[in-house]
Amino acid sequence: MSIGKKIRHKAETAEGAAKKTVGKALGNERMEAEGRSQEAKGKMKQAGDQAKQAGQKIKSIFKH
């Protein structure tokens, strides 16, 4: 897993959280929903990255 992907996924999560907060502050339900969606998407990508890393660790254990 490249560090660039990890950074992009964390940035997507942070951007979504910011958008959600701004939407809530402005009373803009659409922006708030978009932010929640984007934040969830970033978190799912991060979880996928973690699962992939765990799989690679298990693979390396059995390889030895």
GITAHU-V224515 format. One record per residue. N is the residue number from 0. PHI is phi in radians with two decimals (NA if undefined). Layout:
N & PHI
N & PHI
This chain:
0 & NA
1 & -1.42
2 & -1.14
3 & -1.09
4 & -1.14
5 & -1.04
6 & -1.14
7 & -1.08
8 & -1.19
9 & -1.17
10 & -1.14
11 & -1.10
12 & -1.11
13 & -1.13
14 & -1.11
15 & -1.11
16 & -1.10
17 & -1.14
18 & -1.09
19 & -1.09
20 & -1.15
21 & -1.13
22 & -1.05
23 & -1.15
24 & -1.13
25 & -1.51
26 & 1.33
27 & -1.66
28 & -1.12
29 & -1.12
30 & -1.11
31 & -1.10
32 & -1.16
33 & -1.08
34 & -1.13
35 & -1.07
36 & -1.10
37 & -1.14
38 & -1.11
39 & -1.11
40 & -1.08
41 & -1.11
42 & -1.16
43 & -1.14
44 & -1.13
45 & -1.13
46 & -1.13
47 & -1.09
48 & -1.07
49 & -1.14
50 & -1.12
51 & -1.12
52 & -1.11
53 & -1.10
54 & -1.08
55 & -1.17
56 & -1.14
57 & -1.11
58 & -1.06
59 & -1.20
60 & -1.13
61 & -1.29
62 & -1.21
63 & -1.50
